Amino acid sequence: MPRVNRLASLPKRKAEFIEPMDCAPVSKLLDGPGWVYEIKLDGYRAVAVKSGRVNLYSRRHKSFNSQYPYLVEALDELPEGTVVDGEVVALDESGRPNFNLLQGYRQQAIHIHYFIFDLLVCDNRDLTKLPLTERRKFMKSLLKLESHRVRISEQFEVLARDMLAAVRHQGLEGVIGKRRNSTYEAGKRTGSWVKYRVNRGQGFVVGGYIPGPHGFDSLIVGYYKEKDLMYVARVRNGFVPASRRQVFERIHHLVCPTMPFANLPDRHKSRWGDELTAEKMKECVWLRPEAVAQVEFLEWTQADRLRHSKFVGLREDKDPQQVVKEQSTL
């Protein structure tokens, strides 16, 4: 059956925001003929909807239209009644994803692109119940994109070890693995899609700060372990005066009287002298845990703390409640 006729036979569905399907973090990348792989793009997850006009949404259903008007304009090439899942990514001069460039999105517009990796609705027809391989075929045949700003992400049918070797060689963030027969389960993390990091870095919830020049000296961050927010580091490196002011502008309204971390104060000394004791906590300003910071670090310690942490940027696409400890290997 021609693909256009096949599309017309699918159930009708209004083109509107669909909560993105999530990837489960894994400590070992699964292999076999049932899996395909993608490069893990270091950007903001975003859903684009073409219904009369184009709307670009974050994974938390916040509009990206005013931040990325040039992407909205380029996405107008989508067919009417379409929903796609993808990622807003900044590419550096060598074509590699660079999360830092996203922080100055107005000044760095030339570097910012949108990578589409799934087609959920087209011509107001629901594709989410189709296998991934079928959705990809529809995506490639129905989405005719001229703009250099919008691209269809590549998938690779290779051995997991070969995919990992290529990603490591290029110094990229990691690998996404997807089951070829997976349907699109909106808002769920089923294990049909997985993510494997080859660097050490992830998003952490900002639960407070220590005051200092330009607003703060360091950010106090952690991750959720079930319902508890677990402290892991005071992040001081990676800032310049301008970025401190920008971050402080984004977090100062979250001040609250309650300390949000379940594992503070530290009661054991750290060999690096960075423990957050009850005495040091008197300096802290606590925040409602609503902001997420991308942080790079050297390693996890045996005490479940970060060594040599470095701030990369604030994330706008992460739900703080979904921030957990991710596995990574080098």
Summary of the structure (lengths in Angstrom):
residues: 330
radius of gyration: 20.9
end to end distance: 46.5
largest distance: 71.3
contacts: 1043
relative contact order: 0.16
helix: 21%
strand: 34%
